[in-house]
Amino acid sequence: MNMLKTWFSLFFLLAMLLLASSLYSLSQVDHQPHQNKVDLARSINEQAAQMSLAVFLVAQGGGHSYDHITSIKQNLAHLTQQLNLNTLQSTALYRSTLSLVEQVEQVKSTHAIYRNSLLFFPKASAQLHQRLNKENQINNLINQLSTLERKVLLFNISSDAVNHSELLQSIAAIENNPVIFDLPEATRQHFDLLLKHAQLIIDYHQRLKTLYASIFNLAVAEQSYALLSLYRADFEASLNEAASIKQGFYLAILLLIFSVLFALSHLKSVLTKLRKNEHTLSLAATVFRHSPEGIVISDANNKILQVNAAFTQLTGYTTEDVIGQNPNILSSGTQSNEFYQTMWEDIHNLGKWTGELENRRKDGEIYPEHLTIVAVKNDQDLLTHHIAIFNDLSKQKQDEQHIHFLAHYDPLTQLANRRLFTKRLQQAILKSE
């Protein structure tokens, strides 16, 4: 008894120490996570600004290499993946950065087509001039081609409404020139290709302008500032919460002392019951482990929770194979649905079923077994578990067949003996009569 009181005292002191340590830990605020989130939001804002600037330089003709933009895009994607999307502000920033990355990719592909058309146009135009000179075409078509070249050049330099309109008029003038239809097929196809690229220059130049405007109008900066404000508010709330915990520290200690003193009066009886239960559980576990019969424990939904060693030995399935599975994985398919329906009706209505059936081992072998299934219910009469106990009847069935063979056949010659002959003779006489 004195030893028990000593242990109780140590437990009491340990509990108070743990509570004091826990409250102290809760009252401390770690600044590093807050700083990490702030740095992340700022880094995303900086990378987005650098990407917008790089795209702007490309738009203004200040650079044609996307290597720098690709590097920024990778950094921005890596930072964006670290966002914890648990607030509207972080989700909005996440979507804006993804939209920025996506639109930059569209700028790259659109700009590539636009530049290819710009590079192709003068070469194709020069080839057309050579064709027209060789074919002695009238100066009207050659002049229109030269005008188209100038309009494309002016449009590339300044795509205002005037240059845009004049370029379209120049394209239309060539398309509507009747001389086109008198040209050789190869020259006419060359003209068609040239005009298509002129139209591509117009279309993709407009797409680029739209994409540039969309990129520059993304509210990444505003959203990152809003997220920083939220982080600041959360951090201040954590500081206030920590202050409240410090104020409740001594009150919690006092309440714990009264709770422990109250629990000590019942601890002795609880320990006694625990010892009894532990002994009972130990016996049950020993029986479960060493039982020669296979035992399966499943939940109310008939999902296997536990099996014993005999189950593995009889079926070939390991514990890892069947945990969480339905016991019907052992089904051989030789029993009808009506058989199983009757079996489960008995289990639900009577709480137990016992009988023989055939199941299948892991290697595919079908074997007979004697099976007992018991339904386990709690104090509220609700089903909680099923317990199935079975043993292999293969040896018993083989012994019965061997006894039957010895009774009706000669063990040496394997031929029917006098007893089987007499039985079959009687059957033949009855049939003949």
HELIX and SHEET records of a PDB file:
HELIX    1   1 ASN A    2  SER A   27  1                                  26    
HELIX    2   2 HIS A   31  ALA A   59  1                                  29    
HELIX    3   3 ASP A   67  GLN A   81  1                                  15    
HELIX    4   4 LEU A   88  LYS A  134  1                                  47    
HELIX    5   5 ASN A  139  ILE A  157  1                                  19    
HELIX    6   6 ALA A  161  GLU A  175  1                                  15    
HELIX    7   7 PRO A  178  ASP A  182  5                                   5    
HELIX    8   8 GLU A  185  PHE A  216  1                                  32    
HELIX    9   9 VAL A  220  GLN A  247  1                                  28    
HELIX   10  10 PHE A  249  HIS A  290  1                                  42    
HELIX   11  11 ALA A  309  THR A  315  1                                   7    
HELIX   12  12 THR A  319  VAL A  322  1                                   4    
HELIX   13  13 PRO A  327  LEU A  330  5                                   4    
HELIX   14  14 ASN A  337  LEU A  350  1                                  14    
HELIX   15  15 SER A  394  HIS A  408  1                                  15    
HELIX   16  16 ARG A  418  SER A  432  1                                  15    
SHEET    1   A 5 ILE A 304  VAL A 307  0                                        
SHEET    2   A 5 GLY A 294  ASP A 299 -1                                        
SHEET    3   A 5 LEU A 383  ASP A 392 -1                                        
SHEET    4   A 5 ILE A 366  LYS A 377 -1                                        
SHEET    5   A 5 LYS A 352  ARG A 360 -1                                        
END                                                                             
